[in-house]
């Protein structure tokens, strides 16, 4: 699979995840979890801005529109792509570090490539699973490039539609799988709430 297609799929499913989050799960706790993802997302942008020589003009997280505004990268073409795609790598690194140092490698990361394989590792009787579930509720905001990110690099994105590189594609598919797990978890909570409300109304 081409790198461009992987990035577009990550962005599309990330957008779906965030839409479900804000439309149906816009509660205090969920919003706080969203900002955890936004912090990782925007920090990833900022770190790559520093590495590619792009001066940061604004760094905002705790608003309805978290963003990093920066000048052009000093690395031609590739610099802007790296900045825009940074949340994919930054988010995966964050989850890896949490799994390794806090959860004691509770989750087997290679299985995350398949959403079902990851879901089967969740044990609701173990605290490690709950921490990962909480983190996964904001993974769409954490990993998914925004529409503005795609606009910033659309010429490079078109080129990437014709480029395949298995190692990068594997990381991208891992991110996509985690976002799909996030969407499944969100749908379970949404349908659970709707069922609860329908039962309570009939009582």
N, C-alpha and C positions, 0 to 999 in steps of 0.2 A: 504494500500500500504506500502511496506517495506521501511525503511529509506534508504537503499542502492539504491533502484531503484529511489527514489526521488532525491538523490544526483547526481546520474548518469544523470538523465534527466535535472537537473539544469545545470550541466556541459556541456552537449551536446547542449542545447539551448543557453547557454551563449556563447559557441564557435561559434555557427551559428550567433549570434548577433554581436560578435566582427568581424567575417569574413565579414559580410555585411558592418559594419562600416568602416573597413580599405580598403575594395576593392571598394566600391561604394560611400562612404561618407567621404572620407579622405580630408576634408576641414579644414581650420583654426579653425572655431568656433566649428565644430563637434569634432575636436581633443582636444580642450580645455575641452569640455564636457566629452570626454573620460577620460581625466586625473582627472576630479572630481571623476568619478567612481573608477579610479585606486587608488586615494588617500584614499578613504573610504575602498577599498578592502585591500590594503597593510597595512593600519593602523589597520584594524581588525585583520590581522595576527599578527602584532606587539604587540597589546594589549594582545592577548592570549599567545604569547610567554612570556611576562612578568608574566602573571598569572600562567603559567605552568612551569616556571623556565627554559625556553629555551633561552640561550644567543643569542642576535641578533648580527650578523656579518656585515650585510649590509641592508640598507633600501633605496630603490631607487624607485622613482615614475615617474619623468618627463623624461623618456627615452622610446624607442620603446618596451623595455621589463621590465616593472615595476616588482619589486620583493623584497622579504624579504628573506635573507639568514640567517639561524639560526642553532644553535646546537640542539642536541636532547633534547626533553622535559624531565624534571625530573619526570614527571608523566607518568609511563609506559603505553604504548599502547594508552590509552585514550587521553593523552596529544597531541600526534601528530594528532589525529583525530580532536580534538577541534581546533587546530591551522589551519588545512587545511580547515575545514568547517566554520571557523570564519566569512568569508565575507558574508555568508548567513544571519547570525544573525546581523552582523554589518551593512550591507546594509539596512536591514529591519528597524533596529533601527534608522538609519540616516533618512530614508524616513518618519518614524513615527514622529520623532522630527521636521522635516521640516513641515510636515502636521499639527502638533499640535501647534507649536510655531510661525511659519511664515505664514502658510495658514489658521490658525484659525479653524482647523478640517474641512476644506472645503470638503475633500474626506472622505467618509465612508469606513474605512479600511476593515470591514468584507466583503464588496462587491468585494474587490480586489482578493478574492479567485477565482472568475470567471472573466476571462479577459474581457468578454463582459460587465459584470456589472460595471467594472471600466471604460471602454471606454464610457459608457453611462453617466458617471458623468462629463465627460469633456465638458466644455462650452467655445468655442473659443472666446467668448465675455468677459470672465472673466480672469483677470491677474493671478489668482491662477492656472488656468488650464495651462497657458503657462509656469509657473515656473515648474509645475509637468512634462509637456511634455519635457522641456529642461533636467530635471533630468532623465527622462525615456530614453533619447537617449544614456545614458551611463550606464544603469542599468545592461546590460549584463556583462560589465567589473566590475561593483560594486558587484554584487551578485554571479556570477558564479565562482565556483572553477576552477582553471586552470588545464591543463593536468598534470602539475608537482605536483599540490596539490593532485590529485588522485593517482599519482605514489607513493607519500609519505605515503599513508595510504591504499594501495590496499589490504593488508591482512585483516585490519579492515573492509574495504568496502565489502569484500566478506561475512564476518560475518553479516554485517548490511542488506545484501540481505534477510536474514531470520528473521529479527527483525522488528516488527511493533510497533509503539508507536504513537498513534493518535495526541497528542499535537505537537510533533516535526514534524510529517508528515504534519500537517496543516500549520505550518510555512514554511516548504519546498515548499508546493504547492502554498502558497502565493507568495513566491519568484519566482517560476516557472511561475505563471500567469503574474507577472510583466515583466519578460523577454519576454514572448509571446506578451504582449502589446508593448514592445520595438521593437520587430521584425515587428509587424504590422505597427507601425509608420515609421520604417525605409523603409519598402517596399512601403508605400504610397509616401514617399519623393522620393525614387528611381524611381518609375514609373512616378511620377509627373515630375521629371527632364527629363526623357527620352521622355515623351510626349511633353514637352516644346521644347526640342532640335529638335525633329522631325518636329514640327510645324514651328519653326524658319528657319529650313533648306529649307522648301518648299515655304517660303515666298519670 
